[in-house]
Each structure stands twice: as structure tokens, then as C-alpha cells.
Amino acid sequence: MANNRYSVGLIIVAVGVILLLGKLGVIGFFWHVFWPLFVLIPGLLLHGLYFSRVLPSGVLIPGGILVTNSILFFLCTIFSWKLMAYLWPGFILALAVGLYEYYLFDKQSPRSTLIAAVVLAVISGICFSMTVLFTAGVYFVALALIVVGAYLIYNKRRRW
């Protein structure tokens, strides 16, 4: 009977603490910042189950995708979701990472898996480069013009 009262009292205190933290905004803050853990944990769990020889190597593909996407989500949650304008090729890269892990750890995987992973990684790199060029390209052009102009101004040899 005394253990029952102790357990009920402990549960009531825990519920009270959770309610108090919720009203103070602590739980909302942690949910807002750490929700990508709900994507990361299944990915790490799939990796762990493969490396403990419970699941076949095919689980590395979704595991790699989930882990890579959770990193993207963490970056956007911490810095800003405006960063997704530059990081969207990471979703293509996530598939490449999953396929490459499958190729790397499964000795019987076909060579086409590696080719697909490399092609997707190259496409992701090209898309990332094009995104940076089109969104921040004006800054690169402006910087190049400033450097060329400064070189022409401070060049000691005068040709005209």
C-alpha cells in the first residue's frame, strides 16, 4: 500500500512538472528545435539494426536517407528555413548517400548501385552549384568587378 502511494505521488509530481514546463514554453522550445530527432532516430536505428545483423543491408538505403535529411532539417531549424533555398539538392544527395551505403556494406550489391549513387551525387552537386550561382551569383559578379576595377586603378604599369 505504501509503494502504491509513492508511485501515484511520483506520477502526480511528474505530470505537474511537465505541465509547468509546458506553460513556461520549455517543451515548445525543445519541440521547435529538436523535432528532427524524430527523423534521425529511426535512421540511426536502421543502421544499428543492420550492423547488429538483425536486418538485411537493404535498410541502409532508407537509413542513409533519413540521417541525411535530418541533418538538413537540423540546419534549417537552427539557422533559418530560408536556407532551404540553397540546401534543397541535399534531398537528392540523401538518396545518393543511402545507395552508396548499400553498395559499400553489401558485398553482393550490383555495380549499378554505385553508378546510380555517383550519378545522383553529381546531379546534386550540379543543382547545388546552379542554385548558389543563380541566387548568389550577383554577389560573385559584383565582387569580380570590384577586384578587376581595383586592379586597373592600382596597376603601376599604364598602357594608355
N, C-alpha and C positions, 0 to 999 in steps of 0.2 A: 504494500500500500504506500509506503514511504517513497519507493522508487517511482511509482506511478505519479505521485505529486511532483517529484523532482523533474521527471520528464515533461509533464504538462507545463510546469513553470518555465523550463528551459525553452520549450516551443513558444510560449507566450512572449518571453523576452526576445527571442529571435524575430518573431513577427513584428514586435514593437520596434526593434532596431531597423528592420527592413522598411517599415512604414516611415519611420523618422528620416532615414537616408533618402527615401523616395521623395518626401516632401521638401527636403533640403536641396534636391536636384543632383545628388551624388550619383544615383543609379542612372538617371537620364544622361548625365555626362559620360559615364562609363559605357552606356549603351551606344551613345553617339560616336565615341572614339573607338571602341573595341568590338563593334559588330562584325568586322571582317574575320574575327576569330572563328565565327560560325562557318566560314568558308575554309579557313586554314586548318582547323582541327580535323575535319573529315579527310582533307588531302594528306595530312601527316599520318592519320590513322590508316589510310590505304597504303601508304608507304611502309608503315610499321608492320601491317599485316602481311605485306609481301615479303619483307626482309625476315620476318619470323616464320616464313614458309607456310602460312595459313592460306593465303590466296594466291592465285596464279599471277604471272607477270603482266597480264592484260590490265590489272588495276593500276599500273603505273601511269597509264595514259590519263585517266581522269584525275589521278592523284597529282600529277605534274600540272595539269590544267588548273586544278583548284588552288594549289600552292602559289602558282604564278599569278593567278587572278587576285588572290588575297593580298599579295604584295602590292599590286596595282591599287586595290581598294584602300589599303592602309595609307599609301602615298596620297591618294585623293582625299581621304578623311583627315589626315593630319595637315596637309598644306592647303588644298582647295580643290573643289570638283572642277574648277576651270582648267586644271592640269590635264583633265581627260581629253581636252582638245589636242594635246600633244601625245598622250600615252595610249590612245586607242589602238595603235598597232600592237600593243602588248597582248591583246586578246588573240591575235594571230600567232604571236610568239609563244603564248601559253600552249597552244596545240602543238607547236614545234617542240617545246620542252617535253611535253608528255610523250610524243612519238620518239624523241631521242632517248628518253629514259627507258622506254620499252625496248628499243634497239640495243641500248648499252647493256641492260641487265638480263635480257633474254637471249641466250646463245643461239636459239633456233629461229629468231625473228628474221624475216626476209630482208634482203638488202634494200628493197624498195621502201622500207620503213625509214631507213637512214636518208634516202634520197628525198622522200616526202618531207622529213623534218628539216633538211637543209634548204629545200625549196621554200618552205613556209618561213623559215628564219630569214632567208634573203628577201622574200616579199615583205616581211615585217620590217626589215631594215630599210628597204626602199620606201615603204609607206611612211616610216618614221622620218626619214630624211626629207621626203617631199612635204610632210606636214610641217616640219621645222622650217624648211625653205619658204613655204608659202605663208606661214603665219609670222615668222620672224625674219624673213628674207629681206624686208625693207631695212631692218637694222643692220644686216650684213652689208647691203649695198651702201647705206649711209656711212658705215664705218670704213669701207673700202674707199669711198670718195674722199673722206677726210684724210685718210692716210696718203692717198695719191696727191691730193692738194697740198698737204703739208710737205711732202717730198718735193713737189715742184717749187714751193715757196722757199724752202731752206736748202735747196740744192746749190752747191757752191759753183758748179760749172754752169755758166749761162750760155745757152746755144743760140739765142736770138738777139 
